[in-house]
Structure formats: structure tokens, C-alpha cells
Amino acid sequence: MIDHLGIAVSDFERAKKFYQQALAPLGYAVVMEGGAEHGHTPA
């Protein structure tokens, strides 16, 4: 299990949509957002 991972992106909204779609089949979902950092964890 990966606890934390940071990825720098130039278009946050586009990257967020991509990772939400890519990680959903693995059971991951957004659980918090705020400031410059955002988190995902298994649902």
C-alpha cells in the first residue's frame, strides 16, 4: 500500500479528472481537498 505520493502537474483540474478515473477501479476516491495539497485514499 502506498501511503503518500506527490505528483507535480501543470493543469490541476485535468490531472484530477484523469487520476479520479484511473484510480476508481482500484477503489480510490478523493477524501479531502484544500490548499496546495489534495489527498486520495481507498474508499
C-alpha positions in Angstrom: 0.0 0.0 0.0 1.3 3.4 -0.9 0.7 5.9 1.9 1.6 9.2 0.1 2.6 10.2 -3.4 3.3 13.6 -4.8 2.9 14.5 -8.5 3.5 18.0 -9.8 1.1 18.9 -12.6 0.6 22.0 -14.8 -3.2 21.6 -15.1 -4.7 20.5 -11.7 -8.3 20.1 -12.8 -7.3 18.0 -15.8 -4.9 15.8 -13.7 -7.6 15.4 -11.0 -10.1 14.2 -13.5 -7.6 11.7 -15.0 -6.5 10.3 -11.7 -10.0 10.0 -10.4 -10.9 7.9 -13.4 -7.7 5.9 -13.4 -7.9 5.1 -9.6 -11.6 4.5 -9.3 -11.4 0.8 -10.5 -8.9 0.3 -7.7 -11.3 1.6 -5.1 -9.6 5.0 -4.6 -11.6 8.2 -4.2 -11.0 11.8 -3.2 -11.4 12.2 0.6 -10.1 15.7 1.1 -9.1 18.8 -0.8 -7.6 22.1 0.4 -4.7 24.4 -0.2 -1.9 23.2 -2.4 -2.3 19.6 -1.3 -5.1 17.1 -2.1 -5.5 13.5 -0.9 -6.8 10.2 -2.2 -7.3 7.0 -0.3 -9.2 3.7 -0.7 -13.0 4.2 -0.4 
